[in-house]
């Protein structure tokens, strides 16, 4: 049983990292699309962490059409909010798995004893 929980936790962590990496790529593509420049890792990290991607777009708004930039900005903000929400839900799920793992570990001997008693009764 413990191995299954560890495997699930590993799968969960892999999924979480995958979602985070995909979001980083989306932010990086959007910044490149709007500014024409590749953002460095620090800039991408800051945009993801703060959710304040407007600063990057001020220059682009002045150089390009405001409507197009604002649409792109709104889409990025919406995706950012969705990813933040998803990440929060994944963290809640991770906590549930951790709590279950603690319970299984704490009651493991009793469960093994019950299982052996059922086997011997059969």
N, C-alpha and C positions, 0 to 999 in steps of 0.2 A: 504494500500500500504506500509506504513512504516513497518508494521509487517512482510510483505514478505521480505523486504530488510534485516531486522534484522535476520530473519530465514536463509536467504541465507548467510549472513555474519557469522552466527554461524556454518552453514554447511561448509563453506569455512575454517574457523578456525579449525574445527574438522579434515577436510581433510589434512590441512597443518600439524597439529600435528601428524596425523597418518603417513604421508610420512616421517616426521622427525624421528619418532620412528622406523619405518622400516629401515631407513638408518642407524640409530645407531646400530640396531641389526645386519645388514649386516657387518658393520665395526667391531663390537665385534666378530662375528663369524670368520671373516677373520683373525683377530689378533690371535684368539685362534688356528685356523687351522695352521697358520704359526709358532707361537711361542710355542704352547702347554700350554700357560698360559692365564688365564682370565685377561683382562685389567680392571683396575678400572675406575670408572665413569669419573674421571678427565682426564685420558689418552684418553678415547674415545672422550670426549668433545674437547680436544686439537687436536686430529687427524681430527675431523670433522671441527673444526674452521679454522685450518691452512691448511688442505689438505696435510700436510707434513707427510705422513705415512712412508716415507723411513726410518726414524730413528729406528722405531720398527723392521724393517726388516734387518738391518745390521747384527745383531747377527745371525738371522735365515739364512741369505745368507752364512755366514761362516760355519754354522753347516750343512746345507742342500745343495741340488743342486741349483746353481745359476739360472738356467733356470726356474725351477718350481717357485721359489720365485719371480723372475722378472715377470713371467706371472701373478701370483697372484697380485703382486703390480700394474701391468698395468691395470688389471681388476678393482681393487679397485679405482685406480685413474680415470678410465673412468666412473665408477659409481658415484664417487664423483663429477666429472664435470657435469654429467647428473643431479644429484640431485641439485647442485648449480643452474644450468640453469632453472630447473623446479621451484625451490624456487623463483628465480627472476621473472619468469613469473607469479607465483601465487601472489607474492607481487604486481606486476603490475595490475593483475586482481582485487585484493583486493582494490587497489586505485581507480579503475574504479567504483567498487561498492560503495565505500565511496563517490566519486564525485556524483554518481547518487542519493545516499541517501540525500545528501545536496541539490541537485536540486529539488528532490521530496518534501523535507521538505520546501524549500523556495517557491515552487509553489503549495503547498498542498491546501491552501485556494482557489486559483484560480481554481484548478482542481475540488475541491468539489463544487464550485459555478457552473462551467460548467456542472458537472454531475447532479446537482439539476435542472438546467435550461433545460437540455435534458430530464430529467424525467418528469418535469412539462409540457414540450412541447408535450411529447408523450401522 
